[in-house]
Structures are given as C-alpha cells and as structure tokens.
Amino acid sequence: MLTAVAVAQFMVALDMAVVNVALPAIGDALRFAPLDLAWVVHIYALTFGGFLLLGGKACDLYGRRRLFTIGLVAFGIASLAGGLAQAPWQLVAARAAQGIAAAAVAPAALATLTTAFPEGPARVRALGVWGGVNAAGGALGVLAGGLLTEYADWRWVMLVNLPIVAVALVATAAGVPADRPADGPGRLDIAGAVLATGGIGLLVTGIVRTDRFGWASPETGLTLLAAAALLASFAVVERRVRTPLVRFGLLRNRWVLGGNLFVLCAAAGQFSAFYLVSLYLQRVLGLSAGAAGAAFVPFSLCVVAGTVVATRVGARRSPRPLLIGGGLLTAAGIGGFALISPGGSVLADVLGPSIVGGFGLGLCLAPVAAAVLAATVLPGRDHPKVAVRENIPAAAQ
C-alpha cells in the first residue's frame, strides 16, 4: 500500500518540475511565444491546486481506491497526449489535464495513508516516506527533465509518466484495499471549485503577464480585481453550502493555520527557485540540460537526509523544534538562490543553498503534515478521511 502511495505522490511532485529544464527545447520545437512558455509550468500547478479541494471531497463520496485509480489512468492519458503534442495549445491542455488528474490522486493517496497507519510513530514514519518522495520528486524532476531532454527528446518528460503510472496501478491492485464511500448524503461543490480555480487562475494570469503589461497597467489591475472578486465569492459560497470544500473555521486552530502557511511559503519558494535556477544554469552559465538537472541532485539527497532525521526524532518529541529549525534552514537556502549573479558558478551559487534548503525542508515535511492532520481531526468526527477532506490543500501537497 505504501508503495502505491509513494510512487503516485512521487509522480505528482515530479511533474511540478520535470518540464523546467526542458522549456528551451519545448519552446524551440513547438514554437512557443517566449511569454507563453511559462504556462507549460503554471497551468499544471493551477489546475492541481484549483481542483484539489474538489478531489478531497470526491474521495469521500466515491471512495479512496476508486478515485486513486481513476486519477492514475487519467494522468497517464494526459501524459501520452502531452508527449504527442504538435502545437503549443495541445501541450498546455495536456498539462492542465495532468493537474486535474493529480488533484484526484493526491488527496486519495494521503487519505489512504492516514487510514492505514494509526496515530503515533507508525504514522510519522509513513508521513516521512510520503513527504520525502514528495519533495525529492520535485528535485529529481529537474534531473530527469535534463537527462531526458539531452539524451532522448523533450517529449519523454511527458512520456516518462507512463511506466510510473503502470507501476502505481499494479501496486494499487496488489496492496490498496477496497473501501466504502462515506455514509450520508453529500454532493460535490462544483460552484466552489469553479470559483476557486477561476480566482486562482486570474491571479496567476495577472502576475505572469506583468512582464508584458506592467504592475500599474489597467490590464493587470482589472485581472487582479476580477481574481479578488471570484475568491471573495468563493468564501461566501463556502459559508453557505451544506458540504463546503473548505471549512474556514479550521483556520482558528494555530497548527492548521501555521502549517498551511508554512507549506505555502516553502512550496512557493522551492518551485520558484527550481524554475529560476534551471534557466540560470542553462541560459547564463551555459550548462547542458543534463548538467543543469544534475546540479539539483544534492538538494534531493539532503531532503531525504532531513526526512530520515525528522522521522526518527519526531516520533518521540514535539514537532515544534523541527519546524522552527527546518523552517529557518529552508528560508536560508531559498534566500541563497536570490543572491545568484551572472558571474557566479554552480559551487558558489547553487550547491550551498541546495544543501541548506534541502536538509531544512526534509526536517519539516513529516512534522508539519502530522501536526496539521492531527489538528483537523474534529471531536466526534475523528476519522482520518474527515481530517483529510476538511483540510486546506497545502497540507495535502
């Protein structure tokens, strides 16, 4: 069971970063406009985050294993479509479909994990594995993207998911037990999902297009205003519907609020750094795609090392010291990437921040997930599925 969850989560995280190093080759092959190329990266994160709430609810209504399997199959189909893309819009559409499929896989995987492992050291160790493959998948995605682009073809950054999906499906059939959907009436909050995804999409669009229109332009202002209106409408809808995607009352718990803010900042910093540094290594330092990907290996190894330390220490102690220490190291590492210069080098500008930030992130992943999940188990409703469904998606990423 843990194998199926780990493989699937690795794939979901891998695809957050696997296209980064391949972007120059993708742009040349499909003749992307320079300002549109970033959407190959952004659209996956956008649809993944936008539909993750809906995926968590669907997990309860239709069953963990069913949603997990459907999501894996859909991810494989979308990956095949992306690998065969002949035009920019086809690749962007395939990446969007990957994100939607990932939004089904990720909450089902986490719900399966928390249901199978009880509270205490066993859950901390399982979450350590989950967190380790989650973070390492993002870093190894850069390496895989570089090697595949240099020694095969950029299309393999999409097609590589097909054998991963096959392994995950076999592991699911062999080790994930069938489950019964949650009792009681319920329905998907489609309106909430549309408002959330639309609001986040306009927010991302407004920010991405500032290099074309500028922050003070009417286009940017109107886009951001529309995003704010949709997100405000989402908050209103969630307070009125019978089965909301988000229970905002959970944010009164400091562990839930702090944990989600921590994951938001760490993930935003990590993947922004991956995008920036991968282009810096190729466009500024002149490294090949494979060499640029290899430069991220130390980050992956340090994430694994930090996760091992966290699972051993966190099973016996409060997560607070790990979160504080790991958070400071993560911030220092990501901040170090902001200091890169045109005359820099891999050793001076990339290796140091990778070691510090990777180890710090590894220290935090399992403790923050365990703390937030424990805090979202409500009195009288202490089933793990309830905790996962009602959590904000940052903890599920």
FILUMNU-751969 format. One record per residue (C-alpha): residue in one letter; x, y, z. Coordinates in steps of 0.25 Angstrom, whole numbers, plus 2048, in hexadecimal, padded with zeros to 3 digits. Each point is the difference from the previous one (the first is absolute). Layout:
residues N
AXYZ/...
end
This chain:
residues 397
M800800800/L80B80A804/T8077FC7F3/A7F48057F7/V7FE80D808/A80F803800/V8017FD7F1/A7F48087FC/Q80480C809/F80E8007FA/M7FA8017F2/V7F780C804/A80C807806/L8097FC7F5/D7F78077F6/M80080D807/A80F8027FC/V8037F67F5/V7FD8097F4/N80880C806/V80E7FC7FA/A7F97FC7F3/L7F980D7FE/P80A8057F6/A7FF7F47F7/I7F1800801/G7FF80F7FC/D8097FD7F4/A7F97F37FC/L7F2805801/R80380F7FD/F7FA80680D/A80080F802/P80A80380A/L7F680680A/D7F67F47FE/L80B7F5803/A7FE80280F/W7F27FB7FF/V8067F27FE/V80480080F/H7F5809805/I7F47F97FB/Y8037F3807/A80180780D/L7F48087FE/T7F77F47FC/F8067F880B/G7FE80A80B/G7F28057FB/F7FA7F27FF/L8077FA80C/L7F580480A/L7F67F97F7/G8087F47FF/G8007FF80F/K7F1800801/A7FF7F67F4/C8097F7808/D7F57FF80B/L7F47FF7F7/Y8067F57F6/G80B7F9808/R80F802801/R8047F47F7/R7F68037F5/L80480F7FF/F80F7FC801/T7FF7F67F5/I7F880A7F7/G80A80B803/L80C7F77FC/V7F97FC7F3/A7FD80E7FC/F80E805804/G8067F57F6/I7F68047F5/A80480F802/S80F7FD800/L7FE7F87F3/A7F980C7FA/G80B809804/G80B7F77FA/L7F98007F3/A7FC80F800/Q8038077F3/A7FC80F804/P80180880C/W7F2800804/Q8007F17FF/L80B7FF80A/V7FA80A809/A7F37F9800/A8077F3803/R80780680C/A7F2806805/A7FA7F27FF/Q80C7FA808/G7FE80A80B/I7F17FC801/A8047F2801/A80A80380A/A7F5807809/A7F97F2800/V80D7F8803/A80680880B/P7F480180A/A7FD7F27FE/A80E7FC803/L80180880C/A7F37FA805/T8047F27FE/L80D802807/T7F980780D/T7F67F5800/A80A7F47FF/F80980680B/P7FC80380E/E80480C808/G80E800806/P80D7FB7FB/A7FB7F87F4/R7F880C7FA/V80C809802/R8097F67F9/A7F67FE7F5/L7FE80F7FE/G80F801800/V8017F77F4/W7F48087F9/G80780D803/G80D7FB7FB/V7FC7FB7F3/N7F780D7FE/A80C809802/A80A7F77F9/G7F77FE7F4/G80080F7FE/A80F801800/L8027F37F8/G7F68057F6/V80B80B7FC/L80A7F57FF/A7F77F77F8/G7FC80B7F7/G80E8047FD/L8057F27FD/L7F47FC7F7/T80180D7F9/E80F7FF7FD/Y8017F17FD/A7F27FC7FB/D7F680B7FC/W7F780B807/R7F47F77FE/W8057F680A/V7FE80A80B/M7F17FD7FE/L8017F17FB/V8097FC80C/N7F3800809/L7FA7F47F8/P8097F6807/I7FE80780D/V7F17FF7FF/A8017F17FC/V8087FD80D/A7F7808809/L7F37F97FA/V8077F2802/A80380480F/T7F2805802/A7FA7F47FB/A8097F7809/G80180980C/V7F580A802/P7F37FA806/A7F28047FA/D7F980A809/R7F1804801/P7FC80F7FD/A7FC80880C/D7F27FE805/G7F680B800/P7FB80A7F5/G80A8097F9/R8048067F3/L80B8077F9/D80180F802/I8028037F1/A7FD80F802/G80B80180A/A80A7F87F8/V7FE8097F4/L80180D808/A80C7FB807/T8077FC7F3/G7FB80C7F8/G80580A80B/I80E7F9801/G8017FF7F1/L7FE80F7FF/L80980380B/V80B7F87F9/T7FD8067F3/G80180E805/I80D7FE807/V8067F87F4/R7FC80B7F6/T80780B808/D80C7FF7F7/R7F88037F4/F7F680B806/G80780480D/W7FA80180E/A7FA80E7FE/S7F87FC7F3/P7F18007FF/E8017F17FB/T8087FC80C/G7F780880A/L7F37FA7FA/T8057F27FF/L80480080F/L7F3807804/A7F87F57F9/A8087F6807/A7FD80680E/A7F18017FC/L8007F17FD/L8087FC80C/A7F7808809/S7F47FA7F9/F8067F2803/A80180480F/V7F1804800/V7FC7F37F9/E8087F780A/R7F980680C/R7F27FD7FA/V8017F37FA/R7FD7F3807/T80C7F97FD/P80B80A7FE/L80E7FD7FA/V80680880B/R7FC80280E/F80680E803/G7FE7FD80F/L80C7F7800/L80980C7FE/R7FD80480E/N8097F4804/R80E806800/W8067F37FC/V7F77FF7F3/L80280F7FD/G80F800803/G8027F27F9/N7F98057F3/L80880D800/F80D7F9802/V7FD7F67F4/L7FB80B7F7/C80D808802/A8097F47FF/A7FA7FB7F4/A7FF80D7F9/G80F803803/Q8047F27FC/F7FA7FF7F3/S80280F7FC/A80F7FD803/F8007F47F7/Y7FA8087F5/L80A80B801/V80C7F8803/S7FE7F67F5/L7FF80C7F6/Y80C806806/L8097F47FF/Q7FD7FE7F1/R7FE80F7FB/V80A807809/L80B7F5804/G7FE7F97F3/L7FE7F2805/S7FA7F57F8/A7F27FB804/G8067F3807/A80A808808/A7F680A804/G7F77F5805/A80C7F9807/A80280D808/F7F37FD808/V8047F2805/P80780680D/F7F2806803/S7F97F37FF/L80A7F9808/C7FF80A80B/V7F17FF800/V8017F1802/A80A80280B/G7F880A807/T7F47F87FF/V8077F4807/V80480980B/A7F2805802/T7F97F3800/R80A7FB80B/V7FF80C809/G7F18047FD/A7FB7F2805/R80580480E/R7FF80F801/S7F780C7FD/P8018047F1/R80380F805/P80F7FF800/L8017F97F3/L7F680A7F9/I80880C806/G80E7FB7FC/G7FC7FA7F3/G7F880D7FC/L80C809803/L8097F77F8/T7F67FF7F4/A7FE80F800/A810802800/G8017F67F5/I7F58067F7/G80580E803/G80E7FC7FC/F7FB7FD7F2/A7FB80F7FF/L80F804801/I8057F97F3/S8078097F7/P8048007F1/G80E7FD803/G7FD7F580A/S8037F1800/V7F97F3804/L8087FE80C/A7FF80F805/D7F18037FD/V7F97F37FF/L8067F5808/G80080780E/P7F28047FF/S7FC7F37FB/I8067F980C/V7FB80980B/G7F28027FA/G7FE7F17FC/F8047FB80E/G7F780A807/L7F47FD7F7/G8027F1803/L80080380F/C7F28077FF/L7F87F77F6/A7FC7F5809/P7FE80880D/V7F780B7F9/A7F77F57F9/A7FF7F880D/A7FD80D809/V7F58057F6/L7F97F37FE/A7FF7FE80F/A7FB80E802/T7F57FE7F5/V7FA7F3807/L7F4806806/P7F97FC80D/G7F57F57FC/R8067FF7F2/D80D7FA802/H8017F87F3/P80D8037F8/K7F78027F3/V7F980B807/A80D807804/V8067FF7F2/R7F38057F9/E7FE80C809/N80F804800/I80580B7F7/P8087FB7F4/A80D805804/A8017F480A/A7FD7F67F5/Q80B8057F7/
end
